[in-house]
């Protein structure tokens, strides 16, 4: 095989076996337009990433002889399928996987689809590590130790439904890193509380309409009481290294629908310890509810956004009983109380780095105090997202500047704003990447 400067096209056959096709360079997409990543945008695929075959998708590669992008539907007379990588936590994708979708192709499951190519005997992806925190790195977990610690937690809290949920579902079924860290008694501890939500996000990972793509995980089926929350969260805050508890997890709906429960829990906890960080992940559509929690002692809040533009936000979140103006009021409230404020800003190449979107985001930064932007990849079928939000009609395809350039402009515009991936504990609030 010829030694390539850039990774070459990687595909899958009908039996999901991977192989490279020499003569074609691996490509990526912004929105639904193909791009050729620069050589320095590629990195060896990080440990903890996963490879996926994309059914009903023809891989697209760059043919340097024809000097154009080419769909590669077959190889040596046999059909081939596009391949993508699900990048490990802490890594932001720079493109989505390049492919053409066939008529009748199924909607892809709720993952982020990063291009992947083959070079020097290994897989490469166009991505960047945006957070130095190792809390989700695979080398931080010994599976046997995790399971032993999980059993100890069940014995320690035999009647606690929340602990049982975190062990039986989050640890054993979904291998959730935050749940792993809870049983290992360190770092961020998840506290899911809500079975309901006031939004109907297109890419909701815990609940999808019947007949749609399957949810990545089942939503919690009960609401714990304050005593159960305090019983497991208080020792974590009192003893864990860089201790944090966080309401609002992937296995639940919107935590602000359970504001009275969370408020009571925070007051009980803060009545006994000032140690650690109490954090909330939310879509922040209920500013009065958020203000109750801030008044009770909430330290940190992360607000999810797919776009800083109202029309695109509303098309994705499809809220019930709130609007974009309510989200902005929540930002104001968090700033007023001095909470640490992060945006869970869903990264989607072609939209995130589009001039119109950047202008809207930078305007948001001018008007509100935001400490951190978590550059997390959006878990959704790219075609479903582009078509569902009408992105091709709303913006010229070739106007995006690239995710690395977006990061560069963001740092110049707002040098005090941290670009990261995880919820930082209070020990890290003054640290910059």
N, C-alpha and C positions, 0 to 999 in steps of 0.2 A: 504494500500500500504506500502511495506517495505521501511524504511528510507534508502536511498542510499547515500554512500559517494560521488559518482560521479553522475552527471545528467544521467537520463535514457532516452531511445530512445523516441523521439517525432515524430509522423507521422500524415498523413492526410488521411481521407477517400474520397470517390468519391464525397462527397458534400462539401469538403474542411473543414470539421470539424477536429479539432486537438485533439489528445489524446495520452497518453503515453502507452508504452508497457513494463510492468514490466518484469524483467529478462534479459533485454538487456541494456547495457550502450551506451550512445550517443558517436559516433565516428566522426572523421574528416579525411581529406585527405591532402596529399602533392602530387602535380601533380595528378595522378589518383590512388595512392596507399593509402589504409586505415591506419590510425594511431589512437591510443587511447590517447587523451589528458590527461595530468597530472591533478590531482585534483586542484592544485593551478593555472592552466591556465584558469579555468572557472571563470566567474564573472556573477552576475545577469545581464540580458539583459538590456542595458541602455535605458532610456526613449528616445523616438524618433526613435528607431529601428522599423523595420517592419518584420512580418512573411510572408513567401511565400511558397506555394505548388509548387513542381517541377514536372510538367507533364512528364510522360514517364520515371520516375526515381524511382527505387526500393530503399528504405532506407536500409542502412547497419549499423548494430550495433555490439557491442562486447558482445559475450556470455561468461561470466566468467566460466560457467560450462564446456563448450567445449574448452574454452581457445582459441577462434578464432573469427575472424570477420564473420558475417553471414548476407546475404541478407534476408530481411524480406518482402516477397512479399504479405503476407496476414496476417490477424488477425481475429480469430474466423470465418474463412471461407470467409472473405470479403477482396478484394484487398486494399492495402494501398499504399500511395505515399510518397516520401521523402519530407522533410520540411527543410527550411533554414531561416536564419535571414539576413536582410539587416541592418548591424550595423549602429548606429547613427554616424554622423560626429564627428571627433576627436578620433575615435576608430579604431585601426588596428586589423584585423583578424589574428589569429594564424594558422588557417586551413581553408580549404574549406569544404563544406558539403559532407558527405560520402554517396555515392549512386552508383548504377549500372544503366547505361543508356540502355534502351530497344531499339531494332532496330526500326527505323522510328520515334524516339522521336523528338519533335520539339527542335530547338535551343532555349535556355533560353534567356529571355530579358536581357538588359544590366544593370545588377546589380551585386553586389558582394555577393557571397553565403557563408555565415558563418554558421558553424554547430550550432544547437540549441538543448538543452536537457531540461528535466523537473526535478526539485529538490525543495523540501520544498515549494511546491505550487506556483512555478513561473518558468519562462523560464531563462535559463542560456546559455551563449555563451563563447567560448574560444577567448578572445580578450583583448586588453590593450588600455587604454586611453593614447595617446601620446602627447596631447596638452592641456594645462590648460585653454586656451582661451575659453570663453563661447559664442563667437559670433554667433554660430549656435545652441546653446542649446535650446530646446523647451521652457524652462521656461523663456527665454528672450523675448518671443513674445506673445503679447495679440492680437489675430486675429482681434478683433474689432478695436483696436487702429491702427493696420497696415492698415486696409482698409480705415479708416478715414484719415490717413496720406497720403495714396495713392491718395485719391480724392483731397486732398489739393495740392499735387504735380501736378496733372493734371490741376487744376485751376491756379497754379502759372506759369506753362509753357504750355499754351494752344496750341501753335503751334509746340512744340518740339517733333519730331517723336521718338527720342531716349527715352525720358521720357515716352511717351505713350507705347512704346514697353516694357519697364521695368515694367510698371504698369499692362497693359492688359495681357501680356504673362508671364513675370517672377514672378510677385506677384500673380496674380489671377489664372493663369493656372497651374504653376509649383511650387508655394509656395517656391520660391528660397530664402534662408536666406539672401544672399547678397542683393537681391532686397528689401527684408523686411527692412534691415538695411539702405538702401538708403532712402526709404521713411520716416524712423524714424530718418534720419539725424545723423547717427553715423557710426563709424567704416569703413568697406570696402564698397566702392560703385562700382558696376560693370559698365564697359563701353564697351559693345560689338560694333564692327565696321565692321566685315568682313563676307560677305556671301559666300566666297570661301576659299579653302584650297589647300596647296601644298603637302598634305599627304593624304593617304587613309587608315587610321588606321582601323584595323580589328574591334576594339571595339569603333569606333567613336559614341558618344552618340547623335550627332546632324544630321548625314547624313549616311544612309546605302543604299547599292544598292537595286534596285527594286527586290522584292522577298526574301530579306534577313530579318533578325530580325528587328523589328520596332525600329526606333530611340527613345531615351527616351524623346527628346524634339525637336521641330522644330527650324531650324536655322533662324537667323534674315534674313529678305527678302530684306533689303535695307542697304545702307551705309549712316550713318548720315554725315552731314558736320561739319567742325571744329567749327562753331559758335554754333551749337546745343550741341556739346560736352562741350565746354567752359561754355555755359550758365548754364548747370546743374552741371558740375564737379567743377567749381571754387568756388561756395558757399559752396559745401561740404568740400573742402579742407580748406577753410577759417574758417569754424565754427564747424565742427564735432569733436567729441572726437576721439583721435587716428586716425585721418583722413587718408584715403587711397583711391585712385581710381585705378582700375585695368583694363587694356585692356587684352582681351583674355578670353572669358567666354565659358561655356558649350553650350550656344545658338548661337555660331558663329563658323567660321572656323579659319584660321590662321591669327592673326592680322598683322603680318609682310607683308602680301599681300597688306595692306593698309598703308604702311610706310609713304608716303607723308602726308596723313591725320593725322596720329598720331603725326608725327614730328611737323607739323604746330600747332596742338592742344597743345602739350607740351610747345612749345615756347610761345604761347599766354598765357597759364596758368602761366608759370614761369616768364613771363614778368610782372605779376600782384601780384603773391604771392610766397613766398618760403616755405609756411607752408604745412605740410602733406607729404605723400609718393605717388609718381607716380610709378606704378608697371605694369609689363607686364608678362602675362602667354603665353608661346610660345613653339613650338617644336624647335625653334632656328636654322632652316635650312638655314637661309639667313644672314650670319654674317655681310655683308656690310650694310644691312638694320638695323640690331640691333645696329651697331655702330653709325648710323645716329641718332637713338633715344637716345643712351647713350650720345652723344655729345650735343643733344638738352636739356638734363636734366633728363632723365629717372633715377630713384633712385634704382630700385629693379627689378630683373628679375627671373622668375621661368621657368626652362627648363624641359620639360617632357621627361621621359625615362622609357621604360619598362625593359630595360636591359642595362648594361654597355658594352655588347659585340656587336660588329658591326653586326654580322650575325643575331642575335635574334632581334636587334633593327630594322634592315631593313625588316625582315619578318613581324613584327607587324605594323610599320608605313607605309610601302610601299610608300616611298617618291617619289615625282615627281619634278625633277630638283635640288635635293640636295642629299647629302650623309652624312654618320656618321662623316666624317672628317669635314664637315661644322658645325655640332653641336659642335665639339671640338673647332673649331675656334671661335664660339660664346662664349664659356666658357672663352677663352683667352681674347676676347674683353671685356667681362663683368668685368673680373678681372683687366684688364688694366685701366678701367675707375673708378674702386673702387666701383662698384655697389654691393648691397647686392645680393648674388647669392643663389638660392634654386634649388634643384632638386625635381621635381614632380616625385618621384620614385615609379612606380606602384608595389605594394606588391602582390606577388603571391606565396603562400607557396609551397615549393618544388623547386622553381626557385630562388627566392630572397635569400634564405638561403642555396643555394647549394655552395659548396666550390669554384667551378669554377667561379660562378657569383660573389661571395664575393671577390675573387682575382681581378677580373676585376674592380669592384667598388672601392676597396681600391687603386688600381693603379690609377684610375681616381682622387681620393682624393689626391694622392701624387703629381700629375702633375698639378692640377688646384685648385684654391681657391674656395671652396664651403662652404657657411656659414650654410646652413640648408638642411636637407633631409626631405621632407614631405612624410611620410610613409602612402600613400593613397592606399586603396584597389582597385584592378583592377576590373572594372565593365565589366564582360564578362562571358559567359558560360565556366566553367572550361574545359570541354571536347573540346569545340571549340578551346580554346587557346592552350591546350596541343597538340592537333592533328595538328592544323594549323601551329604551330611553330616547330613541330617534336620534342617536348621536351623529350618524352620517349626514342627516339633513340639517343639523344645527351647527356644524362646524366643518370647514374645509379639511379634508383628510391629511394633507401634507403640511399643515401649519404647526404641528406639535414640534417641540424643541428637543425632546428626549428627557428621560427621567434624571440622568446625571446633570444635565443643564438646569433642570428644574431645581434640583438640590442646591446647585451652585447659586442660582438666583435667589432662592429662599434664604440661604445663609447671608448673602449680601444685603437683602432687604431687611432681615430680622436676625442679626447675629446673636441676639440673646436667646432666641428660640432654639431649643434642642431638637435635633432630628433623631428619633430613636424608634424603638419597637415595643418595649415593655413599659409597664407602669413603674416609675421609679419610686423607691421608698424615700422618706424624708432625708435619709443620710446622703442621698444623691441629688437633692434638689439644686444645689449650687454648683454641681459639676457639669461641665460642658464636654461634649464629644469632640 
